[in-house]
Amino acid sequence: MPIGRKKKALVHIAKEDLHLDEESYRQILKGVAGVESSTQLTEQGFEKVMRRFQDMGFKGLLPDPYQSVPKGRLIPPDSPLGREAITSSQLGFVSYLLEKLEWDEGHYRAFCRRIIKRDEPLTKRDGQKIIIGLMAILRQRTRHHPSGSDGRDSRVSKS
């Protein structure tokens, strides 16, 4: 299944950030993911391409990807917008983060109880809190284990 428009946009942001010309960009797509265009990328291909861009120096959308998301982005507690039901987009992003973290349902529910005092997010504000927390954990893991989720650093030889 092809990736959504937000992930396609992220691929193009990385392309611009790395100052890639069209030919180099297409070669990376073809060589890393086996596709001609970002519209053909699958989730797995997207991950491979983004990993390659990170290897080339892409740091992400935040000025420093290891800093937490600014609190100013959170919907204020008194805003009626925050009480609206969580969006399918938020739920999809939570699922993506949980997959990256390799968390089971019990771990996720315990995390939700700790952060929002219930088993799962029901409102947009709850969704934001959970997403910010999961992203912070994922960033911290990436900082401590930059070569992958298994925690091994490919630059360290075991002799």
Buried (B, 14 or more C-beta within 10 A) or exposed (E): EBBEEEBBEBBEBBBEBBEBEEEEBBEBBEEBBEBEEBEEBBBEBBBBBBEBBBEEEBEBEEEEBEEEBEEEEBBEEEEEEBBBEBEEEBBEBBEBBBEBBEBEEEEBBEBBEEBBEEEBBBBBBBBBBBBBBBBBBBBEBBEEEEEEEEEEEEEEEEE
